Amino acid sequence: MKKASLWQLLRQIHADDRGAVSLETILIIGAIALPILIFLIKVGWPRIKGYFTQGLQELEAERANAIQ
């Protein structure tokens, strides 16, 4: 059996395009999801955090009434 040279091996690997469609799909999904995640972290997170902080403060204020 003859050994394959490095160049032949590299040429074979480069010509193999199995999985290219799935890789392209993942890259497209990532390109769409990344800006959405950045927007949610920069704009949405402070609003969500404020909403929960306000809710916790209201619960703590009402706790005194519930104990008595």
C-alpha positions in Angstrom: 0.0 0.0 0.0 1.3 3.4 -1.0 1.4 6.2 1.5 -0.4 9.4 0.6 1.7 12.5 0.4 0.9 15.5 2.5 -0.2 17.5 -0.5 -2.5 14.7 -1.7 -4.1 14.6 1.8 -4.5 18.3 1.9 -6.1 18.3 -1.6 -8.5 15.6 -0.5 -9.5 17.5 2.7 -10.0 20.7 0.8 -12.2 19.1 -1.8 -14.4 17.5 0.8 -17.5 19.7 1.3 -19.6 17.5 3.5 -21.1 19.5 6.3 -20.7 22.8 4.6 -24.4 23.5 4.5 -24.9 22.9 8.2 -21.9 25.1 9.0 -23.2 27.9 6.8 -26.6 27.6 8.5 -25.0 27.9 11.9 -23.0 30.9 10.8 -26.2 32.6 9.5 -28.1 31.9 12.7 -25.2 33.3 14.7 -25.0 36.4 12.5 -28.7 37.0 13.2 -28.7 36.1 16.9 -25.6 38.1 17.9 -27.0 41.6 17.2 -30.3 40.6 18.9 -28.4 39.4 22.0 -26.3 42.6 22.1 -29.5 44.7 21.9 -31.1 42.7 24.7 -28.1 43.0 27.0 -27.6 46.8 26.3 -31.3 47.9 26.2 -33.5 45.2 27.6 -31.5 44.1 30.6 -31.7 47.4 32.6 -35.5 47.4 32.1 -35.9 43.8 33.2 -33.6 44.4 36.2 -35.6 47.5 37.1 -38.8 45.6 36.9 -37.7 42.9 39.2 -36.0 45.3 41.6 -39.3 47.2 41.9 -41.2 44.0 42.5 -38.8 43.0 45.2 -39.1 46.4 46.9 -42.9 46.1 46.9 -42.7 42.6 48.3 -40.4 43.8 51.1 -42.7 46.8 51.9 -45.8 44.5 52.0 -44.0 41.9 54.2 -44.3 44.1 57.2 -48.1 44.2 56.7 -48.3 40.4 56.3 -46.4 39.7 59.5 -48.6 41.8 61.7 
